[in-house]
């Protein structure tokens, strides 16, 4: 697979482990916060393509398959010096060919949205990025029959089930991989696990997500606040990020406690719809690539 440009032919090939260092340099060039370790994680559980010429890697794009019917894609980067050469579109076409008819999710910047629309993606929502190191972790009172406790390995199937129901993506493979690098807190009601939040190193500090809670909007939101506040209290004074879907309804609360919204991206889908359980609510995602 190749494309021609005067004096600089471009080749497209599958993303390999050896590309992580170059991909990290690219993301740094476009001011993304990802560490090399973050690239390691997402590339190890997914697949993708790079564009390169004699000077090295010019662009990247990755995707992740969830079960047999859904997927997400992300980490689409083209070096600023190499844009307007069709590299981003070609990388996207290769990913979409690999994904076939799967219902596919992505989060688009305003700059990328027009291209994704041309490729068949439709807007279904927005995602708000909140982050800061100068936050206050409020105390959240739970009912007497609800308690927080650390996640254990025995919880993994239940966490995967709740995360799958909340976002409409099969998380049976992603959650076990995520738990290898993340800590978790679970919320129990009368001994039944009804919510959880994970916490892991990411970018400039740490990220909270996914955050999932059951029940009515009001009850689920109260539980999500307790789960998020748990990790904020553990990370007081340190840089923390959470990416919250617009349906979560907690963006104003995050801003009130010192986690301002610094960016908003568009949630888009192709080849159909993602079917989520309305009683299982998502208040934070893993990251913008994995959804």
Beta strands, then each sheet from edge to edge (+ up, - down):
strand 1: 2-3
strand 2: 10-14
strand 3: 47-53
strand 4: 56-66
strand 5: 70-78
strand 6: 103-108
strand 7: 122-132
strand 8: 146-150
strand 9: 182-189
strand 10: 192-202
strand 11: 205-214
strand 12: 240-245
strand 13: 261-270
strand 14: 280-284
sheet 1: 1+ 2- 3+ 4- 5+ 6+ 13- 7+ 12- 11- 10+ 9- 8+
sheet 2: 1+ 2- 3+ 4- 5+ 6+ 13- 7+ 12- 11- 14+
end
